[in-house]
């Protein structure tokens, strides 16, 4: 977490705030004492990869970087306990020597574990849930400074609600997550004409452990990506430091992509040829890696993002309408639409609560106003019964969210019980939850 000149900003630079104080507690006792004494607007922003103002505060900002590392491992239950502040890129190198790995990951590994869990972050795969759904339990510092253990056996309601809670129930210090024996994945990328893609979409999703596609909307083909388990040989896994460095430095492709987006700001007439060019250039050769190395990709070009989860049976129609709207309105964007699938879960505020879903994400370069594009596309997501990703841009109101999430009322009641003085609510969260 970085604060410069008294100001904090998120990764994209789209959210800026000036906290009254910033602390970095060394342990749970220091954290609990600080929370107990604080008055309102306590936020712990992790690495700032949320695009909404969920982490903004003019009160107390807490750096959880000391809450790191592997705290425990239960091979009988296949559960690893990790500090909530650990970055995702550090988890694989810690679990791999034990012969284990996370069941799934997203495309970016720069976030903290607490941030990923708190916002319902996910990867892709029709049988695979979000990372929040794999949480077996956690330790939570509540507004009173009490530290409680939450699991299916202890404080079960807090566990059910807290696996996606945007930090509104308290601050997680440790998270126990379900893991599995280490595994390798083979990645294949290929182009399909858009018409053929939608003819084959159901079988591509069903026949692969992971399937997703990237569609530059002014192009007539999409980049498809599959990941499947394999016994083929893989290179030796990277060290902890190599995993950290991997996602921080722009490679040649990222540098070219940033230049592409800069050119489009001044020359929107280049949209169609550039989209077609990057569609052709994006697929890489097939490769085999250990799971924690192949899931994430370097993402150094800054952007803002909107992502919605729609019922899986509506996904194809929805994404086609998104692309058609971008073309019809001549929206200038240098990023592809990303399409993934996620299995249903039972987490109260999860976008996938009791619903197999297709997720559709749209991005806008950080130096471009995202408003016109996101407003036009969010109107489509509304018509398709979409639920927003909590860490990504949306404008859904209190009333709309209540209709989208069956356990919304139960969550609000629990939040009020745990935090009656609203210590963990900033203005943004208060507007959509109170």
C-alpha angles and dihedrals in degrees: 000000000000128000116182125184089353091302131110124202132183123244095273095044090237094115121052129173140165111226118205090225139003124205135180107202116205096213146359094277093057091045093050092049092050093049092047092055098040124101115215140314098054110171133172105197102185108197095339099245094142112103095201122076090256091125100040118117141163088199130054121347117192126206109209097186091119089062093080142126139038110315100179145344130209109192092182092061095029090234128141122195115212137176110265091232096057114119115238092239090064097054099072096054089051096048098039097072087054090054094250141108142181113277092234142350140195129248094265124054101184096094126095119252091243091053093048092050095042094056101038096249116185148177125215136277131110093237096039126091131209119279089253091062090057093058110117095185146322146203115245133195105211129206091267091056093253116141114218135181115228126197140124088283101040126042087350095176091054089049092050092050100032098061086081108021108126088232092294096124096049140287121306114222101175131020126197111206134184113251136179138209112294115271142182127231132204115217122207126181125190142158125248128181107249094244091053092045093060092045089056100032098105093049093045089054094044097045099050133060087224128017130168138151137211117211122190095205097221091055127084095221134054132217110241124200130193131184121192134171116260143174092216116125119271132193118264109280119261122258122251091260092048090053090051094049094044095073099039103062123066115238124209093272093051091048091051091047092054091050089049090055093047091052092049091056089066101027112041089164086077093064098102098044092042093049091050092047095051091045089058094044099044103075114088132194120283115268141176123224140153109276099254091054099047101045098066128060127197108265108184099144105094118233145154119239143203120193131176133186113222128180106284093238089059096046100095095049091046097051092047090054090048092054093044091052092051090052096042093049091042091233112187111229132145096198132087126238110252121215124192140155129230131187123240120266140181100240109130100230097026115128084225096054106152091333132100103225147195113216120212119192129189124189136196126199110258093240092056126077105254094194102092094046098042094045092053094047097042088061087061093049089053091058091051095054090252124181116209125236103247095225095049133074119284138140101213115149131227091259094048093049091050090057093047099049117054092200095045093109093047090050092051091050092051092046091054091049093052096038110023093162093052096238092155097048123096120188092269094053093041090055095055100034105032 
